[in-house]
């Protein structure tokens, strides 16, 4: 599956889940929009799998009392105590791209043998 297709599929699945949760709580799109500080049209777009801002998505989750579930989406990046001992307190502070092998220096050299 192409990446953009996969993203559209995920947006659609998220929208369906939000709609299902909204309906299970007997809320209209307008009511959810009011609670989230958004318009009914924004909620409709979210539920249809269209792109909305991350801020809007988080506000909708908060309005549905689902905001604590955000932590489950991403693993805790903190270093385990065993790794902390192994790293001796030198936890990663920055990301650095892997260094590509530098091109091999050419075999060209000054011709020092011909001092005419």
N, C-alpha and C positions, 0 to 999 in steps of 0.2 A: 504494500500500500504506500503510495506516495506521501511524503510528509505533510503537505498541505491538506490532503484528503484525510489523513489521520487526525489532524488538528480539527478539521470541520466535524469529523465523527465524534471526537471528544466533546466539542462545544455542544453538539446536539444531545449527547448523553447527559451532560451536566444540565442542560436546559430542561430535559425531560424529568430529571430527578428533582430539580427545583420546583417544577410545576406539580409533580406528584406530592411533594412535601407540603406545598402551599395548599393544595386541594385537601390533603389529609387533615390540615388544620382549619379547614373551612374558611379560607381567606380568598377574597377576590384579588385580581391583579391590582386593582386600584388601592385596596386596603394594604396589600404588601408594599406597593409603591409609597404610600403615605408613611408607613412604618420605617421604610428604608430611606426616605428622603428622596425618592425618585418618582418618575412619572409612570403611569400605567403602560405607556408605550415602551418605556425602557424595560419594564418587567416582561412585556410581551416579547421584545427582541431577545432578552436573555433566555426565556423559555423556548424560543424558536431556534436557539443555537446560534444566534447572531452575535457579533462581537460587541461587548460592553466593556467599560473600563474595569480594571482590577478593583478600584475603590468602590464602584457600584456593586460588584460581585460580593465584596466583603461586607458592605452595608446590608445587602439582601440576606447574607448568611446570619448577620447579627440580628436582623429583624425576625428571622426564623429560629433564633436561639441556637444556631449551629456554629457560631464563631469559634467555640473551643475545638471543634473538629478540624480547624485549619492546621493545628499542630501535627495531626496525624498524616497530613499530606507530604510533609518533608521530614526526613530523619534528623535527629539531633546531631549537629555537627561537632559537638564538644568531644574532646579527647577522653578516652577511657583512662581510668587511673593507671592501669598496667602500661598503656602506651605513653602516658605522661612520664613514668619512671624511665621507660626505654628512651624517650626523646630528651630526657633530662631538662624539662621545662622549655624546650625549643619547639613549641608548637608552631605550625605554619601560620604566618601572618599575612602573606601575600601569595598570589598565584603567579607562577612564572611559566611561560610556554617552554616546552621542551626545546632544547637547543638543537638546531639542525646541524648536521655535520658540515663544517666549513669546507668550501671547495678546495680540492687539493692544489697546492701551489704548483705552478707550472715548472717544468724541468728546465726552463730557459735560464741561462746564467751568462754573466759577462765572459767574453772570450779573452781570458787573461793570458793565454798561451801565445797569441799573435800580437806582440808588442812592436809592430813595425813603425 
